[in-house]
Amino acid sequence: MKRSLANRSVHPVGLGCMNLSWAYGSPPPRDYAEKLLHRALDLGCDHLDTARIYGAGKNEEMIGETLKGRRKEFFIASKTGIVVDGPRRGVDCSPEHIAAEIEKSLELLQTDFIDLYYLHRFDPKTPIADSIGALARAIEAGKIGAYGVSEWSAAHIREAHAVHPMAAVQTEYSLWTRNVEIAVLDACRELGISLVAFSPTARGALGGEIRDPSTFEEADLRTKMPRFNAENWPHNLKLIDQFNELAKEAGVTPAQLSNRWVLEQDPCIHVIPGTTKIEHLEQNVAAATVPVAPEILQRAGEIINHQTVRGHRYHDAIRPTIDTEECEPA
């Protein structure tokens, strides 16, 4: 059942840890988040994904403090490149920034080794060879095991891979976000790179519970995402209702069907759904093994796809920072 990632065998369903500190409204209480992290490892969910940006370092700090006694039990991935404070706000993948951020991540995670380290976004200001060179030096120094990139185009992935072999590409991939199918997934297959899909349940839209996005907290990132706005959500909710019925027919939860659909697209794919609830974590992990008929997966893809869903995945201010090839929505 396990799949290869950066020369390690890990559970195909990992845990995106962002939600435990930031992004989708108020995070859970610290003690509950700690229980969730331990439960993940107890379930065999051994691929944990974080980033320097998540909670301004609080996410890495929590993982490091909570799991320092279990470090040998999990594969840890983190990221750098997005700067959200001060005059340098934007994307910075300069060698100096990468080196400094790796040191901060190592300290906060309370480890001397990060299994996989991503460039969180593409930095057009820094030559790719310079960025990848910094990561290669970190690999040589034994500080990181491998590197990856997040939301990069196929052309830039190929350019980076030619400088130093790349282990993983992380990008949004779900039934309603198919951008990787344009070129990135083919590049990963050809080059032997793992594809790590974040938001495989469509930022919770295909998780079976969201009915009214107007109830989101103001700080929730989804309040600015077009697919959840008052114009597009009523249309998308009709599709979601059909999808939920299909999951019920299949005897699985909507989240399990969402995760399983992504996993079934290629053996190189991993999913890292995030959650703030232990029961949802358990459902997500089980998605790797629950039986789902091929015809159910096919029908799911026919109901939810780029031609049927309305709205872009990101709002206009964010879209220029995304390098992945763009699908035009309906």
C-alpha positions in Angstrom: 0.0 0.0 0.0 2.9 2.4 0.7 4.3 4.6 -2.0 7.7 6.0 -2.7 8.6 9.6 -1.7 12.2 10.9 -1.7 13.5 7.3 -1.6 11.3 6.5 1.4 8.2 4.3 1.6 5.3 6.3 3.2 1.6 6.0 3.6 0.0 7.4 0.4 -2.3 9.6 2.6 -0.2 12.1 4.5 -1.3 14.9 6.8 -1.3 18.5 5.7 -0.6 20.3 9.0 -1.4 23.9 8.0 -4.9 23.8 9.4 -3.6 23.1 12.8 -2.1 26.6 13.0 -3.6 28.9 10.3 -5.6 29.5 7.2 -9.1 28.1 7.6 -10.4 30.1 10.5 -9.5 29.5 14.1 -7.2 26.6 14.7 -8.0 23.9 17.2 -6.8 24.2 20.8 -3.1 23.2 21.2 -3.8 20.1 23.3 -6.3 18.8 20.7 -3.9 19.5 17.8 -1.2 17.6 19.7 -3.6 14.6 20.1 -4.3 14.7 16.4 -0.6 14.6 15.5 -0.1 11.6 17.7 -3.2 9.9 16.3 -1.8 10.4 12.8 1.4 8.5 13.7 -0.6 5.8 15.5 -2.6 5.2 12.4 0.5 4.9 10.3 0.0 8.3 8.6 3.8 9.0 8.6 4.0 11.8 6.0 3.6 15.2 7.7 3.7 18.4 5.7 4.3 21.8 7.0 5.9 25.1 6.0 7.8 28.1 7.4 4.8 30.3 6.5 2.2 28.3 8.5 1.4 30.3 11.5 4.6 32.3 11.1 6.6 29.3 12.4 4.1 28.1 15.0 3.2 25.0 12.9 6.8 23.8 12.7 7.3 24.6 16.4 4.3 22.6 17.4 5.3 19.6 15.4 8.8 19.7 16.8 7.7 20.1 20.4 4.9 17.5 20.1 6.7 14.8 18.2 10.3 15.2 19.2 10.2 11.8 21.0 8.8 10.1 17.9 11.1 11.6 15.2 12.0 8.2 13.7 8.4 7.4 13.1 7.6 10.1 10.5 8.7 11.7 7.3 8.7 15.5 7.6 8.3 17.9 4.7 8.6 21.7 5.0 8.8 24.6 2.6 10.3 28.1 2.1 10.0 30.9 -0.3 6.9 32.8 0.6 7.5 36.0 2.6 4.5 37.5 4.3 5.9 40.3 6.5 7.9 43.4 6.0 9.1 45.1 2.9 10.3 41.9 1.3 6.7 40.5 1.1 6.4 38.2 -1.9 8.5 35.3 -3.1 12.1 34.8 -2.2 14.0 31.7 -3.3 17.5 33.3 -3.2 20.3 31.1 -2.0 20.8 33.2 1.1 17.1 33.1 2.1 16.9 29.3 1.5 19.9 28.6 3.7 18.7 30.8 6.5 15.2 29.3 6.4 16.4 25.8 6.5 18.3 26.6 9.7 15.1 28.1 11.2 13.0 25.1 10.2 15.6 22.7 11.7 15.5 24.6 15.0 11.7 24.8 15.2 11.2 21.2 14.2 13.8 20.1 16.8 15.6 17.9 14.3 18.9 17.8 12.5 17.4 16.5 9.3 14.3 17.4 7.1 13.3 14.6 4.8 11.9 16.8 2.0 12.2 20.6 1.6 10.2 22.5 -1.0 10.4 25.8 -2.7 6.9 27.0 -1.8 6.5 29.1 -5.0 8.4 30.0 -8.2 10.7 33.0 -7.8 11.2 34.7 -11.2 13.8 37.0 -9.7 16.2 34.2 -8.9 17.8 32.0 -11.5 16.6 28.4 -11.1 20.2 27.1 -11.0 21.0 29.4 -8.0 18.0 28.2 -6.0 18.5 24.5 -6.8 22.2 24.9 -6.1 21.4 26.1 -2.5 19.2 23.1 -2.0 21.8 20.7 -3.4 24.3 22.1 -0.9 21.9 21.5 1.9 21.5 17.9 0.7 25.3 17.5 0.6 25.5 18.9 4.1 23.0 16.4 5.4 20.4 19.0 6.4 17.7 17.9 4.0 17.2 14.5 2.4 15.7 15.8 -0.9 14.1 18.8 -2.4 10.8 19.6 -4.2 8.9 22.5 -5.6 5.3 23.7 -5.2 3.0 25.1 -7.9 5.7 25.2 -10.6 5.2 24.7 -14.3 6.4 21.6 -16.1 9.0 23.6 -18.0 10.5 25.0 -14.8 10.3 21.6 -13.1 12.4 20.1 -16.0 14.9 22.9 -15.8 15.4 22.4 -12.0 15.6 18.6 -12.4 18.4 19.0 -14.9 20.4 21.0 -12.2 19.8 18.4 -9.5 17.3 15.5 -9.4 14.0 16.6 -7.9 12.1 14.3 -5.5 8.6 15.8 -5.4 6.2 18.4 -6.9 3.5 19.6 -4.6 0.5 21.2 -6.1 -3.3 21.5 -5.7 -5.0 18.5 -7.3 -8.6 17.4 -6.8 -11.7 16.6 -8.8 -12.3 20.3 -9.2 -8.7 21.4 -9.7 -7.1 19.6 -12.7 -4.3 22.0 -13.6 -1.6 19.3 -13.2 -3.2 17.3 -16.0 -2.1 19.8 -18.5 1.6 19.1 -18.2 2.9 18.7 -14.7 1.7 15.1 -14.1 3.3 14.0 -17.4 6.6 15.6 -16.4 6.5 13.8 -13.0 5.8 10.5 -14.7 8.6 11.0 -17.2 11.2 12.1 -14.7 10.3 9.8 -11.8 9.1 12.5 -9.5 6.4 12.1 -6.9 3.4 14.3 -7.1 2.1 15.4 -3.7 -1.5 16.7 -4.0 -2.7 19.3 -1.5 -6.4 20.1 -1.0 -7.5 16.8 -2.5 -10.9 17.3 -1.0 -11.2 20.7 -2.8 -10.5 22.8 0.3 -13.2 20.9 2.1 -15.9 21.5 -0.5 -15.9 17.7 -1.3 -15.6 16.8 2.4 -19.4 16.4 2.8 -20.0 19.1 5.4 -19.7 22.6 3.9 -23.1 24.0 3.0 -22.9 27.8 3.4 -19.5 29.5 2.9 -21.0 32.8 4.2 -20.5 31.3 7.6 -16.7 31.1 7.3 -14.7 33.2 9.7 -13.3 36.4 8.2 -9.7 35.0 8.5 -10.6 31.9 6.5 -8.7 32.0 3.2 -11.7 30.5 1.3 -13.7 33.7 1.8 -11.6 35.2 -1.0 -11.7 32.1 -3.3 -14.1 32.6 -6.2 -15.5 29.1 -6.1 -16.9 29.8 -2.7 -18.4 33.2 -3.4 -22.1 34.0 -3.7 -22.0 34.0 -7.5 -20.5 30.6 -8.0 -21.3 28.6 -4.9 -25.0 27.8 -5.6 -24.0 26.2 -8.9 -21.1 24.3 -7.4 -23.2 23.1 -4.5 -25.6 21.4 -6.9 -22.6 19.4 -8.2 -21.4 18.7 -4.7 -24.9 17.3 -3.8 -24.6 14.9 -6.7 -21.1 13.9 -5.6 -22.3 13.3 -2.0 -25.0 11.0 -3.3 -22.5 9.1 -5.3 -20.3 8.6 -2.2 -23.3 7.4 -0.3 -24.1 4.9 -3.1 -20.4 3.7 -2.9 -20.6 3.3 0.9 -17.8 5.7 1.6 -17.6 9.3 2.9 -17.3 12.1 0.3 -13.8 12.9 1.7 -12.8 9.3 1.1 -14.1 9.3 -2.5 -12.3 12.6 -3.1 -9.0 11.4 -1.8 -9.3 8.0 -3.5 -10.0 9.6 -6.9 -6.8 11.6 -6.7 -4.7 8.6 -5.6 -6.1 6.5 -8.4 -4.9 8.9 -11.1 -1.3 7.6 -10.9 0.9 5.5 -8.6 3.3 8.5 -8.2 0.7 10.5 -6.4 0.4 11.1 -2.7 -2.4 13.2 -1.0 -2.0 15.4 2.1 -5.5 16.4 3.2 -5.6 18.7 6.1 -8.0 18.6 9.0 -8.7 19.8 12.5 -10.7 16.8 13.5 -9.5 13.4 14.5 -12.5 11.6 13.1 -11.8 13.2 9.7 -8.2 12.2 9.9 -9.2 8.6 10.4 -11.6 8.8 7.4 -8.8 10.3 5.3 -6.3 7.6 6.2 -8.8 4.9 5.5 -9.3 6.3 2.0 -6.2 4.4 0.8 -7.8 1.0 1.5 -11.6 1.3 1.3 -13.0 -0.5 -1.7 -14.2 1.9 -4.5 -15.3 0.5 -7.8 -13.7 2.0 -11.0 -17.1 3.0 -12.3 -17.7 5.1 -9.2 -14.4 6.9 -9.7 -15.3 7.5 -13.3 -18.7 9.0 -12.4 -17.1 11.2 -9.8 -14.8 12.7 -12.4 -17.7 13.3 -14.7 -19.7 15.1 -12.0 -16.8 17.3 -10.7 -14.3 18.7 -13.2 -13.0 21.9 -14.7 -15.8 22.0 -17.2 -18.6 21.7 -14.6 -17.2 23.8 -11.7 -17.5 27.6 -11.8 -14.9 30.0 -10.6 -11.1 30.2 -10.5 -9.3 28.4 -7.7 -7.5 31.6 -6.6 -8.5 35.2 -6.5 -6.9 37.7 -8.8 -4.3 38.9 -6.4 -2.9 35.4 -5.9 -3.0 34.0 -9.4 0.2 35.8 -10.6 2.2 33.9 -8.0 1.1 30.5 -9.4 3.4 29.1 -12.0 1.4 25.8 -12.7 -0.3 25.8 -16.1 -3.8 27.3 -15.8 -7.1 25.6 -16.7 -9.7 28.0 -17.8 -12.9 27.5 -15.7 -16.3 27.2 -17.1 
